Amino acid sequence: MGERQGVTNVERSGLRSTSGTRAGPGAARTRTSRSLLALGALWLLAGLLAVRQAAAVLRLPPDERLTDLETWIGERGVLHVSGSLYDGDAFTGTPFSGLVLKPLTRSAEQSLGYAWTFGTLLLVVVLALVAARCLPGPVSRRTSLLAAPVAISLLVLSLPVRNTFTLGQTSIIPVLLVVLTVLPGTSGRQAGVLIGVAAALQPALLLFAVVLWLVGQRRAAAVAGATFAACTALAWAVMPHDSWTYWGHHIGGAGLGAPADGLANQSLHGLLLRIGLSGPVELALLAVLAVTVAVVGLRRAAYYAKDGQLLLAAAITGSVALAISPTSWQYQQLWILLAVVGRVGRRASDRLVWPVLVVLVMTLNRTALLPDIDVLGHIGYNAPLLAALAAACLVPFLSRTSPAWDNPAPTPVAEPARGRFAWVPLLRFVRRPLSRPNLMLELMFIRIGYFGYSYIRAHAPDSRSLAESHGHQILTAEKWLGIDIEHWFNSVVADTPWLRDSMNWYYSTFHFLVPLSLLAWLYLRRPLTYRWARTPLAFATMLALVGFWLYPTAPPRLMGLGFVDTAHGPQDLENPDFGALTKLSNQYAAMPSLHVGWSLWCGVVIAMVAPKLWMKVLGLMYPLMTTAVIVGTANHWILDAVGGAVVVSAGFGLQYVLFGFGKRPAEEAAGPLWPPRLRRREPERAGAAVALVPAPSKAPDTQAAEPTGTAAPPGAAEPTEVAGPGSR
């Protein structure tokens, strides 16, 4: 019996070892299949975005498509260049640009629209492929494969490319010519020729010749200058009148296009004009700023070029050109997007800040970036210029020789939590970070999330008849349940002035003030709890948006059933007026109530982290008070409040499914505002030797509880962080 059992154990162990051996190739195949699936999905997304952009342009009416080419559209619908290119303000390119486009004079307008659109799309794809090929190494094979579709998607989504498609500009050509010089194997002479031609199309790009000179490629810089001069001289010979108009009358094209003080001009010159400066003072200050930006930016570009980051050096130089040019229009801002290749931050958790910021600036309009109020509005208006200045002069991009280039400090993560219930399908591959998230990244995500929330809420179906029918359905259900107390309670509030005013102030103030304040406090004092708590709040808000879209509901004050709008008074239900909120907010986004949902989230979090019983009780009373306010002011039904509680409960449930409970918030030590760093004990006197071996100490009592939150004793090994996704 014992012998048979031993044989069985050996066989089982052999089977286990065999299966473990086979798990290696299987895991590799799984990773390969996942990579191929991700690659296919990214290419599909890139293709869909490209087709969508081309279709969006071709669907435009002829008078709204390729508007910058209207200078050349004659009475018979064909291109012509018989007159001056600069008779109007539509054409802002150099005479050499007009010379390059002269073969299109015999193209019909309709065929030109299709050819120009698909030609521009082809240039965008080529630019993305070249940029992906020129990423600073070393780059893994997986990254090199995924970079191309990601680059195409970002370029197609970017505002400069979308603007180029609509206007019919040639701004992608000089960018592509310069980026081609970064390809491996490009000789100095070839680089000089490409840069010279690009500068003939956009004179500010002659700054790349200066960078060539600074990195020691003086022959290539001379070739670039000679090529620029030859192209410009050719344009003078063929089009002397246009050349004089551009270089003499308009001083290098500075007076062409839209007014220089408009928001479309994202240059230092445009910024100074917008803040009210003009005349000699503005010109003197512009000269000082332009020289400073050029010196700092070009020196940085030369440094990163010598470091082997050629694409980043090109992006920095292009950003300098944008900032110091007299005019920098939106279709010329692709250089800012290329700066996304720079690596910033010595911690893995900080690596996404700069790329996310650049992508947001280059893909979203100014109202989506920052609210249009006071100082924030002015920052949003000039966001591309500020991003260009940051890339050119301020952002501390890592050098390839930096230890953090390939090995950033990893983000400590917790092991996947075990489910409390066996039937809950926890996603065990999702690891929970154990450090405070990057503040800038959090603020960007919060802003974009709130913009998306406001946009979807404002554009949800707002049919009055549909919303009122849903309101009647809710009222009928409440009558059946016996909870239709809205009319009675609203009458009590409306007839009690102090209660009415208090509830109106509560409704308009606490909805945003309390959740934002709680999030800020958690971020500063309870970073682990912050990560744990923000996730269900985000899930609940997304679920509420689904409710707004699928079930628009009229609140009691818009039902015409005798309810009193305590904040705005009686309303014309055909054309209600709620002040500034009339056009900004969808008044039928009532089910579920996020006033109750967010307040319930606050109550749950406060009850879990508050150290005192009275604080917990006050936190749990907050959603009850909010429910009373929304009903008393006739802004929601009772079942709207129930819906808000449901989406918050679902948010906590989704958070548990993804991450588990993990570390309970109450277990997080209070500690100081910022946790102290572990550091070695310094010698007490100068010249004292540091003991390499700690003195023997008494063995700790295994029965005694270990103190928590104390520093490690001298000589003890420092705690090891669990490697996160950013470690390599």
N, C-alpha and C positions, 0 to 999 in steps of 0.2 A: 504493500500500500504506500509506504513512504517512498519506495523507489519510483513507483508510477507517478506519485505526486511530484517528485523531483524532476522526472522527465517532462511532465506537463509544464512545470515552471520554466524549464529551459526552453521548451518549445514556445511558450508564451513570450518569454523575454526575447527569443530569436525573432518572433513575429514582430514584436514591437520595434526592435532594432532595424529590421528590414523595412518596416513601414516608415520609420524615421528617416532611413536612408533615401527612400523614394520620395519623401516629402520635399527634399531639396529641389529636384527638377520640377516637381509639380508647382511649388511656390514660385519658381522662376517663370514657368509658363503662365501662371496666374498674373504675375506682374507684367509680363509681356502683353498678355491679352488686354489688361487694363490700360496699358500705355497706348496700344493700338486703338482701343475704343475711345480713349480721350483724344487721340490725334484725329480720328475720324470725325468726332463730334465738333472739334475746333475747326476743322476744314469745312464742315457743313455749315457751321455758324458764319465763318468768314464768307463763304459763297453766298449765303442768304443775305447777309448785310450788303455785299457788293451789288447783287442783283436789285435789292430794294433801293439802294441809292441811285443806281442808273435809272430804274423805273420812275423814281420820284422826280428826277430831272426831266425825263422825256414826257411825263404827263403834264408838265407845266405848259401854259399857253405860249405860243411863239414869242409874244412880247415880254414874257417874264423869264425866258430861258436864254442863257448865254448873253446877258444884258450888256456885258462889257465889250461885246463884239458889234454892238449896234452902230458904232462909228463906220464900220465897213459894209453895212447892209444897205444896198442901194434901193432905188425905187422898184426894180424888177426882182428883188428878192435874192440877188447874188452879191457876193463880196466885191468890194472895189476899194482901191487905194489911190484913186485919181487925184483926190485932194490931199490936204494935210492931215496927218494922223491926229494932230492936236488942235483941230478946229473946235472941238468940244472938249469936255472933261472926262469922257468915258474911257479913253485909252490912256493908261499911265505907264506903259512900258517904254523901254528905250527904242530909239530908231532901229537898232539891230534886231530887236524883237519883231518889229514890223517887217523888216527885211526877211527874217526867217519865215514869217507867216505869209509872205507875198504869194507863194505858190497856191494858196487857197482861194485866190481871187476868182477862179472859175468854178468853184464849188457851189452847188445849189444850196439854198438855205436849209431845206429839210434834210438832205443827205449830210450836210455839214453838222447839223445837230446830233445825228446818230454817230457820225464818225468822231466828232469831238468828244462826245460823252464816253464812248467805249475806248477811245484812245487815252483819255484821261484815266479811266479805270485801269487800263493796262499799265500806265505809268505808275499808278499807285501800287499795283501788285508787284511790279519790278522793284520799286523803292523799298517795299516791305521785305522782299526776299533778300535784297542786298543788305539792308540793315540787320536782318536776322543772321546773315552770313558773317557780319562784321562785329558781332558781340565780343567784348573783351574776354579773352580766355583766362584760364582753361574753362571750357564749357562742356558739360556732360552731353552724351549723345541724345539723351531724352530731352534735355533743354533745347538743343539745336533743332530737334524735330518739331517741338511744340512752339518754338519762337516764331516761325514763319506765319502760321495762321493767326496767332495772337497779334502779330504786327499788322497784318492785313486788317483785322477787325478793328484795332485801335485807330489806324489811319482812316478807315472808312467812316468811323463814328466821330472823328475829330471835326471840330468846327472849321479849321482851315481847309480841309479837303472838301467838306460839304459846301463851303462857300466857293471853292474853286469850281466844283461841278456846276453850281448854279450860275455863276458869273461868266464862265468860259475863260478863265485865266490860265496863264502858262507858268504859274509859280512853282509847280512841281518839277518842271524841267531843270532849273538851276540847282534845286536841292538834290535831285538825282545825280546830276553831273558831279557835284562835290562829293556826295556819298560814294560814288564809284571810285574815287581816289583812295578810299579807305580799304578797298578790296585787296586781299593778299596778292602779291605779284605785280601790282601796279608800279611802274617805274616813275622816277621823278619827272621825266619829260612828259609822260602821259598825264601825270597829276597836274603839272603846270598848264598843259593845254586845256584840260577839262575845267580847271578853276578859272582860266582866262575867259573861256566861252561863257561860263556861268556868270562871271562878273560883267561881261558885255550885256547879259540879259538883266542882271540886277547889280548895279555898280557897287553897292555896299559889300558885296561878297569879295571884293578885292582885298578885304582884310585877311582872307585865307592865304594870300601871298605873303603877308606879314608874318603869319604863323609859320609858313614854310621857311622864311628867313630866320626866325627865332630858333627853330629846331635844327638849323644847320644845312638845310636843303636850299642853298642860295641859288643854285642853277635852276632848280624847279621854280623858285620864286620869280627869277628873271624871265623864264619861259611864260609864266602866268601873266606877268605884266606885258610882255611882248604880244601875247595872244590877245589880251584885252585891247591893246592899242591897235592891233591889226583889224580886229572885228569892228571897232569903233570907226576906224578910218574907212573901212569898206562901206559902212553905213553913211558916212559923210560923203563919199564919192557917189553913191547911188541916190541918196536922199538928203541933199545938202540943206534944203529949207527946213525939213523936219529935224535934222540934227541941230541946226542953229536954234530952232524953237525949244528943243528939249534941253540942250546943254547951256545955251546962253540966256534965252528969255525966262525959262522956268528953273534955271540954276540946277541942273541935274534932275529935273522932274519934281522938285520940291513943291511947286505950285500947282501940280496936277491932282485930279481926283477930288474927293470930298473935302470940305473945310478941314484945315489942319487941327483945329481945336475940337473936332468931333470925337465922340467916344470910339469911333472905328479906328482912329489913329493911335495905336498903342506904342508910342515912342516917347522919349523924354521931352522932345519938342512939343508934342501934343499935350503931355501932362502939364508942363509949365504954362501953356496957353489956357488950359482948362482951369487952373487955379488962379487965373487973373493976371499973370505976368505978360508983358509985351514990350516991344521996342528994344533999345540997347540993353536994358537990365536983363530981359529974358535971354537975349543972345549971349551975353557975357556969362550968365549962370549956366546956360546950355553948353557953352564951350568948356567950362570947367568940369561939369558933370560928364560930358562926353569923353573928354581926355582921360578923366579918372577911370571911367568904366572901361575904356579901350585899353588902357595900360594894365589894369588889374586883370581884366578878362582875357586879353591875349597872352599875358604871362601864364595865367592858369591853363589856358588851352595848350600852350607849348609844353608845360610841365606834364600834363596828362598825355600828350602825344608822345613824349619821350618815355612815358611810363607804359606805353603800349595800348592805351585806351583811345584809339584814333577816332572812333565814332563819338565818344564823349567829347573829345577835343573839337570835333566838327560842330557838335551841338552847342558848345560854349561859344565858339566863334560866331556861329549864326545868331545866337542870342545877343551877343555884343552888337552885331550888325543891326538887329531889330531895334535895340535900345537907342543907338546913336544916330540912326537914319532920321532925316527930317520927317518922313512919313513911313509908317509900318502898318499895313492893312492886315485884316484877318487872314487872308489867303497866303500871307507871307510868314505865318507863325509856326510852321511845321518844325522849325529848329527847336522850339521849346519841347515839343513832344519827343523828339529824339533824345533829349537830355534824360529821359526816363531810364536809360541804360546805366547811369551812374549809381554806384553803391554808396549808401550813406548809413552810418550807424555801426557801432561795434557790438550791438546786441541783436539777436535774431528778431526780437520783438519790434525793433525800430526800423527794420529793413523796408517795410512796406510804406512808411510815411511819405517819403519823397515820390515814389512811383504813383501812389494813390493821389497825392496832391496834384501832380502834373496831369494825370489822366482826367481828374475832375475839372481842372482849369481849362483843358483843351476840348472837353466834350460837353460841358454844361454851360448854359448861359449864365449871366451874372446874377440874375434873381434866384437861380437855383443854388449858386454857391453861397451867397450871403443875403440876409434880408435887406431890403431896400430902405434902410433907416440910417440916418446920420453918417457917422464915420464908417460903419460897416458897409453901407451902400457905396461909398467912394472907393473902398478897398475892392469891392466886387466889380465896380466899373473898370478899374485898372488892373485886374487880376493877371491878364496875360503879360503886361509890362513888368509887374512885380515878380512874376515867375521867371521872366527872362533875366531880370537883374539878379535874382537869387541864383539862377544857374550860372550866370556869367561871373559873379563876384563873391557870393556869400556861402553857398552850400559846400560843406567840407566833404567832397567826394573822397572815398578811400583810394589809396594807392594800391597797386597790385602787390607791392612788397609788404603791405601791412599784414600782420598776423591775423587780423579780423577779416581779411578779404575772403578767404575760403572757410574760416572757422570763427564765425561770430559767437559771442557768448550765448549758449543755448537758453531757451526758455524752460524753466523747471515745470514739469507737468506731473500730474498724479496718474497713478495706474488706473485703468478703467475700473469703475465701481461695480460691485456686484448688486444685482437686482434684489430688492427686498422680497419680491414675489416672483416665483418661477415662471409665471405666465406673461410677465412683462418683457417684451423683446428689446432689451437694452442694446444700443449700438456700442459694443465694447471697443471698437477700433477708434472711437473718438476720445481723445485725451484732454483732460481739463487742465489748463495752465494754472500755475500757482504763483504768479507774479502780477504786479500791478500793470495793466495794459498801458500802452503809450497814449498820453493825453491828447496829442495832436490828432492821432488816428481816431481816437474815440470821438473827438469833437467833429471831425469830418464825417464820420459815419452817422452821428446823431443828426447833423445838419441835413445830410442827403436823405436820411430816413424820414425826417420830418417834412422835407420838401415833397418826397414821394407820397407821404401820408396826406399832406394838404392837396396835392395834385389829384390823387385818386378820389379823395373825398369831394373835391370841387367838381370833378367830372363824372361822378357817379350819376346814374339816371335820376332826373329830378322832375319827372312828369307829375304834375299836381294830382291828376285823377288817380294815377297808380298809387302815389304816396297816401292819398286820403283813403283809398280802398284798403290799403294795409293798415292804416290807423283804425278804421272801423273794425277790421278783423281783430286787432289787438283789444279794442274796447269790448267787443263781444266776448272774447275769451276771458277778460277780466270780470265781466258781469257774471259769466258762468261760474267763475272761481270765487266770486264774492269779494274781490279786492279792488273794485273800481272806486277808489277814494279820491281820485285826482281832482274832480270838480269841487268837492267839499273843501279839500285842503287848500286848493288854489284860491277859493273865495275867502277863506280865513286869512291867508297871507296877504291878499290884495286889500283887505279891509283893515289890516294892522300896519300902519306906516313904518314903525321901527323894524318890524319883522320883515316887511317887504324890502326895505332898503338894505338890511343886513344880508338877506339871502341874495339879492342882486349883486352886492359886492362880493360875497362868497363865491357865487357862480362864475363871475368874470375873473377872479383873482386866483383862487386856490387850485384850479384845474391844472395849470402849468407850474405854479410856484412850488407847490409841495413835492411833486415827483422830481423836478429838477434839483431842488434843494437836497432831497434825500439821496439822489444819485451822486451829487457832488460830495456829500458827507461820506457816503460809502466808499467812493473812490479814494478819498484822502485818509480815512481812518480804518476802513475794512475792505481792502482791495480784493480779498478772496470772496467775500460776500458780495461785492460789487459785480464780479463776474457771474456769480451764482444768480443774482437777482435781476440783472438787466436782461437776461435771455428770455424768461417768461414774459417780461413786459413787451419785448419786441414781438414775440409770437402772438401775444394777445392783441396787439395793435394790428398786425397783419390779418388776423382772423376777423377783427372788427371791420377792416376795409372790405373784406369779402361780403360781410353782412350789409354794409352800406350799398354795395354794388348790386347785390342780388335782391335785397328787400328794402328799397327806399320807403321810409315811413314818415308820415306827417306827425309832428309833435302836437300835443293838445292845443297849444296856442294858435296853430294854423288849421284847426279842424272846423272852426266856425260853430262850435257847440256851446258857446257862452264862457269859454275860458278867457282869462285875463293875462295878457302879456305884461308881466310886472316890470320888465325892463324897458320896453319900447312903446307900451300903450296899445290901444286898438289899432289894428292893421287892416289895410285893404288886401284881402286874400288874393286878389288878382295881381296885385303889384305891391308886395310888402316892402317896407323900408326898414332896414336894420342898421343904418349908418354905413360905416366903412365895411362891415361884414356882409353887406348885401351881395356884392360881386365876388367876394373872396371865399365865402363859405357856402356849402350846400346845406340848406336849412332842412332837407329831408334825410340827412344822414343821422338818424336818431336811434336805429336799432342795429347793434346793441349800443348802450350808453357807455362811452369811454370815460365820462365823468365818474361813473360808478366803478368801471373797470380799473382805471388808474388809481382811484382812491382805495379800492380793495387791495390792489397790489401794495400800495403804501402801508395799509394797515397790517397785512400779513408780514411784510418785511420788518416793520417797526416792532411787531409783537415778537419776532424771532431774535432781534438784535438788541432790543432795549434792556438795560440792566435792572430797571425798577418796574414793579408791578403797575404803578400808576401810569407809567409811560406806555406799557403794553395795552392797558385799558383804553388810554387816550387814542392810541393808534387804531385799535379795533373800532372805536367810536367814529373815526373819521369817515369810513364808507357809509355808516348809518346816517351821519349828518349830511353827507353829500346826496344820498338818496332822498332825504327829506327836502333838500334844496331844489333838486331838479324836478321833483313833483310839485312842490309849492309854487315854483315860478312857471309852471306849465311848459317846461322844456322837454319833458320825457314822460312816458307812461311807466307804470310799475314794472311791466314786463320788459321794458327797455333796460331797467336796472338789473333784472334777472339775466337778461342777455349779456350785460357787461360782466356779471359775476361768472357766467358760463365761459366766456372767452378767456378770462383770467385763469380760471381753473384749468382750461385746456392748455393755456400757456405754461403753467406749472407742470402739467402732465407731460407735455412735449419736452420740456427741459429735463424732466426725470428720465424720459426714454432715451434722450441723447447722452446725458452725462451721469445719470444717477443722482442720488442725494449728495454723494461725495462728503466733503467736510462740512459739518453743520456750521452755520454762521455763528452760533453761540460758542463754538470751540475756538474761534479766532481770538487770540489774545488781544487785549486792549492796547497795551504798549503805547509808545510815543507816537506822534503824528507820522514821522517817517521811521521805519525800523532801522536800528543801528546796524552798521556793517560789521561783519566779523573781521577782526584784525589781530595780528600777533602782538604779544606783549613786548613793549620796548624795553631795552636795558635801563636799569635805574640810574646808572651813571655812565659817563662817557668812557669808552674803551672797555666796558665790562663785556666779558664773553657771554654769548648766548648758549645755554645748554642745549645740545642736540638731543640728549636723551633725558626724558623727564625723570625726576626723582621718584623713587618708589612711593606709592601711596597706599593707604589702607583700602582694602577691597570694599566696595560699597555693599551695604546691606541689601540683599536681594529682596527682602520683604518690604523694604521701605519704598514708598512711591518716589519716582524720579521727579525732580522739579522741572517745570516747563518754563520756557521763555528766558533761560539763563544762558550766559555766554559759555563757550566751551572752555575747559580748564587748559592751562598751559601745557603744550606738548600733545594735546589731543588732536586727532585727525580732523581736518575741517569737513563739515558735512558735504556730501557729494550730491550735486543736483542731478535729477533725472534728465537724461538727454531729451530734448524736445525736437519738434520737426525741423527747427533751424540748424541743428547740429549736423555735422558731417563726419 
